[in-house]
Amino acid sequence: MGVLRIVQGKAVTHPFGDPELDVADELEYRRRVVETAISALEAEVSEPTVFDVVASR
């Protein structure tokens, strides 16, 4: 059993956030992580694939 979809977070200690950001930017970053995860689930993959969180819009 393996992992086919990996969403790259900030760090192992902060997988869903970035403690260096202010509150508003932190919320935007978290939203992008969740949106990336949803896109990863929708994507068809046949081998392990890393999905990077897109930088600010």
Residue, then its C-alpha position, 0 to 999 in steps of 0.5 A: m500500500g502506498v501514497l499516490r497523492i501528497v500535498q506539500g505543506k510548510a514543514v513537518t511541524h506545521p503541515f497546515g499553516d505557516p507561523e511566520l505569517d500574520v493572521a489574515d495571511e495565515l488563513e489565506y495560506r490554510r485555504r490554499v492548502v485545502e484547495t490544493a488537497i481537494s484538487a489532488l483528490e480530483a486528479e487522476v494519478s497512477e504514480p506518487t504525485v506531489f502537489d505544491v501549494v500555490a503561492s499567494r494569488 
